[in-house]
Amino acid sequence: MTLELAAHGAALVCSGVASCCARSGPADERRERVVASALMTAAMLEPFVLHLVPPIVWATVLLAAALVSSAARRWRAGRGEHGVYTPAGLVVMAALIASSTHGEPLPITTTTHAHSGPVLAGLCAALALAYTAASAHRMRSGSPAGRAHHAAMGGSTALMALGALL
């Protein structure tokens, strides 16, 4: 087992914990968290186990979910306390899923430049770092289940970024 696969497996465990704790908070946030957590876990699990759907399809699904989540929040007239945390998490996870090769070499024909792989990995790492920092900030308050949810989301994101960098 490669270090990338071990990091991905640990990220899956964190994602499972986040999914279990997603039912904390106000009703609107609960629905959003449950859907986002389930989608992120599926997007991480399927390429890890089944390899039926290309990662770029999962990235597209996550980006579409982020757009729908943001639009629904806007339609409800306001950001509320939850802000853009969940849609941002979907976008960061989409980038990490799209950049992850799960141990398989990335064909050079899929990139526009020979050196864009390290640039993409660096960008994903920066996004993951920002999201992990936001998760750590959100862990400081709220219910114990909410804190566990944010800790698990941050841990999952950090581990996925580690896997993408390996």
C-alpha positions as CSV (number, residue, x, y, z in Angstrom):
1,M,0.0,0.0,0.0
2,T,1.4,3.4,-1.0
3,L,1.5,6.4,1.3
4,E,-1.0,8.1,-1.0
5,L,-3.5,5.3,-0.5
6,A,-3.0,5.2,3.2
7,A,-3.7,9.0,3.4
8,H,-6.8,8.5,1.2
9,G,-8.0,5.7,3.5
10,A,-7.5,7.9,6.6
11,A,-9.3,10.7,4.8
12,L,-12.2,8.3,4.2
13,V,-12.4,7.6,7.9
14,C,-12.5,11.3,8.7
15,S,-15.2,11.8,6.0
16,G,-17.3,9.0,7.6
17,V,-17.0,10.7,11.0
18,A,-18.0,14.0,9.4
19,S,-21.0,12.4,7.8
20,C,-22.1,10.9,11.2
21,C,-21.8,14.4,12.9
22,A,-23.4,16.3,10.0
23,R,-26.8,16.2,11.7
24,S,-25.8,19.0,14.2
25,G,-26.9,22.6,13.9
26,P,-30.0,24.4,12.6
27,A,-32.3,22.5,10.2
28,D,-31.2,24.2,7.0
29,E,-27.5,23.6,7.9
30,R,-28.2,20.0,8.8
31,R,-29.7,19.2,5.4
32,E,-26.9,21.0,3.6
33,R,-24.2,19.2,5.7
34,V,-25.8,15.8,5.3
35,V,-26.0,16.1,1.5
36,A,-22.5,17.6,1.2
37,S,-20.9,15.0,3.5
38,A,-22.6,12.2,1.6
39,L,-21.5,13.5,-1.7
40,M,-17.9,14.1,-0.6
41,T,-17.7,10.6,1.0
42,A,-19.1,9.0,-2.2
43,A,-16.6,11.0,-4.3
44,M,-13.8,9.8,-2.2
45,L,-14.9,6.2,-1.8
46,E,-15.9,5.3,-5.4
47,P,-12.5,6.1,-7.0
48,F,-10.7,4.4,-4.1
49,V,-12.7,1.2,-4.3
50,L,-14.7,0.8,-7.5
51,H,-12.9,2.9,-10.2
52,L,-16.1,3.1,-12.3
53,V,-16.5,6.8,-12.6
54,P,-13.6,9.1,-13.6
55,P,-12.5,11.5,-10.9
56,I,-13.4,14.5,-13.1
57,V,-17.0,13.4,-13.1
58,W,-17.0,13.4,-9.3
59,A,-15.4,16.8,-9.3
60,T,-18.1,18.1,-11.6
61,V,-20.8,16.7,-9.3
62,L,-19.2,18.3,-6.3
63,L,-18.9,21.7,-8.1
64,A,-22.6,21.5,-9.2
65,A,-23.6,20.7,-5.6
66,A,-21.6,23.7,-4.4
67,L,-23.4,25.9,-6.9
68,V,-26.8,24.5,-5.9
69,S,-26.0,24.9,-2.2
70,S,-24.9,28.5,-2.7
71,A,-28.0,29.4,-4.8
72,A,-30.3,27.7,-2.3
73,R,-28.8,29.7,0.5
74,R,-29.1,32.9,-1.4
75,W,-32.7,32.1,-2.2
76,R,-33.3,31.7,1.5
77,A,-32.2,35.3,1.7
78,G,-28.9,35.4,3.5
79,R,-25.8,33.6,4.4
80,G,-26.7,32.9,8.0
81,E,-24.2,31.7,10.5
82,H,-23.0,28.9,8.3
83,G,-21.5,31.2,5.6
84,V,-19.8,29.6,2.7
85,Y,-18.1,26.8,4.6
86,T,-20.0,23.9,3.0
87,P,-19.9,25.2,-0.6
88,A,-16.2,26.0,-0.2
89,G,-15.6,22.5,1.1
90,L,-17.3,21.0,-1.9
91,V,-15.1,23.1,-4.2
92,V,-11.9,22.2,-2.4
93,M,-12.9,18.5,-2.4
94,A,-13.7,18.7,-6.2
95,A,-10.2,20.1,-6.8
96,L,-8.6,17.4,-4.7
97,I,-10.6,14.6,-6.4
98,A,-9.8,16.0,-9.8
99,S,-6.0,16.2,-9.1
100,S,-5.8,12.8,-7.4
101,T,-4.5,9.9,-9.4
102,H,-4.8,7.3,-6.7
103,G,-1.3,5.9,-7.4
104,E,-1.7,5.8,-11.2
105,P,0.6,8.0,-13.3
106,L,-1.2,11.1,-14.8
107,P,-0.8,10.9,-18.6
108,I,1.0,14.0,-19.9
109,T,-1.7,14.4,-22.6
110,T,-4.2,15.5,-20.0
111,T,-2.2,18.6,-19.1
112,T,-1.6,21.7,-21.2
113,H,2.0,22.0,-20.0
114,A,4.5,19.4,-18.8
115,H,4.9,21.2,-15.5
116,S,1.2,21.9,-14.7
117,G,1.0,18.9,-12.4
118,P,3.1,20.4,-9.6
119,V,1.2,23.7,-10.1
120,L,-2.2,22.0,-9.7
121,A,-0.9,20.1,-6.6
122,G,0.3,23.3,-5.1
123,L,-3.0,25.1,-5.8
124,C,-4.9,22.2,-4.2
125,A,-2.6,22.2,-1.2
126,A,-3.2,26.0,-0.7
127,L,-7.0,25.5,-1.0
128,A,-6.9,22.6,1.4
129,L,-4.8,24.6,3.9
130,A,-7.2,27.5,3.8
131,Y,-10.2,25.1,4.3
132,T,-8.5,23.2,7.1
133,A,-7.7,26.6,8.8
134,A,-11.4,27.5,8.5
135,S,-12.4,24.2,9.9
136,A,-10.1,24.7,12.9
137,H,-11.6,28.1,13.5
138,R,-15.1,26.7,13.4
139,M,-14.2,23.9,15.8
140,R,-13.7,26.5,18.5
141,S,-17.5,27.0,19.1
142,G,-20.7,25.1,18.7
143,S,-22.1,21.8,19.9
144,P,-19.8,18.8,20.5
145,A,-21.2,17.2,17.4
146,G,-20.6,20.4,15.4
147,R,-17.1,20.6,16.6
148,A,-16.5,16.9,15.7
149,H,-18.0,17.6,12.2
150,H,-15.6,20.5,11.6
151,A,-12.6,18.6,12.9
152,A,-13.4,15.6,10.7
153,M,-14.0,17.8,7.6
154,G,-10.7,19.6,8.2
155,G,-8.8,16.3,8.8
156,S,-10.3,14.7,5.7
157,T,-9.4,17.7,3.6
158,A,-5.8,17.8,5.0
159,L,-5.4,14.1,4.4
160,M,-6.7,14.3,0.8
161,A,-4.3,17.1,0.1
162,L,-1.5,15.0,1.5
163,G,-2.5,12.2,-0.8
164,A,-2.6,14.7,-3.8
165,L,0.9,15.9,-3.0
166,L,2.4,12.4,-2.8
